[in-house]
């Protein structure tokens, strides 16, 4: 299992140097992304969902601690390594009590950071796999039951108590697909089943049965996923049955 790592520092020279050091000493297979400020770091997290983020504390507009709080609130990352000097250590001590922060004193020692990253990687697999699997199972089970209703990402986020960005990234990681594509595919599979077996139900009624209140939108989505319209699909099925 590879470890996803994000490095955030607002000084380009320090960031580049840190990236080089980490590439040199990180466990084999570690993926590294970088960001030049806290806002950019959060944006990267939304798509990348890093296993661990290395961050400076003193950054303009939003500091490292504020970024960590926001990342945890959105469930984008829950383990951080703080770069700190001796004069900042009292601030770090507060963050350490949260149980999600390690720290590295400046100037950076290559061996120290290598050991720390190796330890973190050893701790990650079981916890992350269990976390991702648990959330994925809850989401997919809920969708299986409720896909016929008006099911949006915001509704799912509220029901699961998870941030929409986290759900999107988790969905892509666990299913290889987007939330919208996965939901539409579920609905169209059920629509095909109903078109084949519920001969007395109109196309519009079947669309509503699988979550599409608008007939024209249902037809558009159905054609996108099957290459034909619902009416034409039903006609082909009925003709096939007569020819048997």
N, C-alpha and C positions, 0 to 999 in steps of 0.2 A: 504493500500500500504506500503510495507517494504522499508526502506531506505538502500541503499548500501553505505558503508563507508570504506575508505581505510586509514590506518595509516602508515606513512613513517618516520622512524628515524633510523640513522645508529648505535645507541648504543643499543644493545640487552636488557640490563636491563631496560633502559628507555622505550623502545618499549613495552616490556612485561608489565611493570607497567601501561603504558598508555592504553594498550588494556584492562587490568583488570578494570581500572577506567571507561573507556568508556562502557564496557559491563554492568557495574553496573548502570550507569546513563542514558544511551541512551534510546530513545523511544522504546517501545515494538516492536519486530520484526525486529530491525536493524540488518543487515548482516555486519560482520566486516572481512576485510582482512588486511594483514600487509605486509610490505616490509622493507628491511634493508638498502636500498639506493635508490637514485633517478632513476637509470636505472632499477632496479627491480620494482620500483613503476610504471614506465611507462609500463613495460611489463605486470604487473598485470592489469593496467587500460585497456590495449588493449582487454583483455578477459572479464573483469569485468564491465567496464564502471561505475565507482562509481558515486553516486549522489554528494558526498562530500569527499574531501581528507584532512586529518589532516597531516601536515608535519612540520618537523623541517626546519630551514633555513640553518644552517651550516652543510653541508655534503660533503664528499670528492668527487672529480672528477666532480660531477654535484651538485650544491646547490639547495635548495628548490625553489628559484625563477626561475632558469633555467628549472627545472622540470615542474613548472607551465606553463611557456611559451610554452614548447614543448607539454604539454598535451592539452593546448588550441588550439595550431596550428593543432594538430591532431584530435581535437574535442573529446577527451577521457574523459575530466572532465572540468567543468567550474565553480566550486565552491570549494574554499579552506579555511581551517582554519590553520593559521600559529601559531606555538608555538614560542613565542618570549620573550626575557628579555627586561628590560627597556632600556638597552644600544643598542638594535637593533631596537628600535621602529621607528626610522627615515626611515629605510629601508622598514618597513612594511607600513608606511604611503604612500609610492610611489605605492605599490601594491594595497592599498585600493582604490586609485583613479580609478583603472580599474573596480571597482564595483563587483568583484567576490571573494573578500577575507574578511574573518573575522579573528580575532586574539584572542589568549589566552595568557595572561601574565604568565610567570613562577614565582614561583611554581604554578602548576595547582590547581585550585579550583574546586572540584567535582560538587558543585551546579552550578557554572558558566557554566561549559561545558555541564551539563545536560540541562540547560535552553537554551543555544545556539543551541544545537542539536534539541531540541523540536521545536524551532522557525524555524530552517531550514527545518525540516520535514513538517511543516505546509505550508511553501512556495513552496515546491517541486511539489506536484501532478499536479496542473493545468499547470504549466510551462513545466514540463517534458513530460506530456502526450501530450500536444500540439506540442512540439518539435519533439518527437518521431513519432507521428502520421503524422505530416506534411512531415517529411523526408521519412517515410515508404510509404506514398501514392504517393509521387513523384517517388520513386524508382520502386514501383510495377506497376504504370501506364506506366512508360517509358519501363519497361520490357515487358509489355503486348503488346505494340506497336512494339517493336524492337527485340523481341526474335528470329525472323527468321534470323537476321543479325549476324555478328561476334560480339557477345556481351561478353566482358570480364569484370572482376572486375575492372581492371585498367581503361577501357573505361568508365564504369559506374561512377567510382570515379571522373574522369575528367568532365563528363557531369553534375554530381550532385554537383561538388565542395565540395566533402566530402572525408575524408581519407578512404582508403580501409579497414583498421582495424575497423573503426567506422561502415562502412557498414556491415561488417561481423557480428559484435556483434549485431548491430541493427536488422539485418535479423534474427538472431537466436532468439532474444527476441520477435520480432513481428510475425514471422511465425512458429517458432519452428523447422526450417530447415536451412540448409546451403544455401548460394547463388548458389553453383553449383548444388546441388540436386534440388532446386526449379526451376532453369532454365531448367535443363534436363527434369524434370517432365512436365513442360509447353510444351516443344518441343515434347516430346513423346506423350502427349495427342493430339496435333495437327497432328502428324504423323499418329496416329491410325485413326483419322478422315479422313485424306487424303487417307490412304490405303483402307478405307471402301468405299469411294465415288469417288476417282479419279482412275478408273480402267485402264485408258490408260497411266498413268504416271508410269515410272519405279521406283523401290525401290531407286535407286541412285538419281533420280530426286526428289523424295519426301524427301529424306534426305537433299538435298540442299535447298528445300523449307522451311525446319524448322531449318536451321542453321548448318547442318553438311555437309561440302564439301567432306569429305572422307567417301565413302560407307562402308568400313569395320568398321570404328569407329562408324558410325551411327548404324550398325547392332549390334555391341558390346553393345552400350548404350541401344538400344531398348530391347535387350534380358535381360540385367540387370534389367530393370524396368518392363518388362512384362512377362519374363520367356520363351519367344519364339522369333524367328527371324521375321523381317518385312514380308518376303515372306511367312512364315508359318502362320503368323497372317492373311494376306490377303487371303490366301487359305482357312483358316478356316471360315472366314467371307463369302466368296463366296459359300462355300459348305453349310453353314447354310442358305443362301438365297435360294439356289436351293431346299433344303429340306422343305422349308416353303410352 
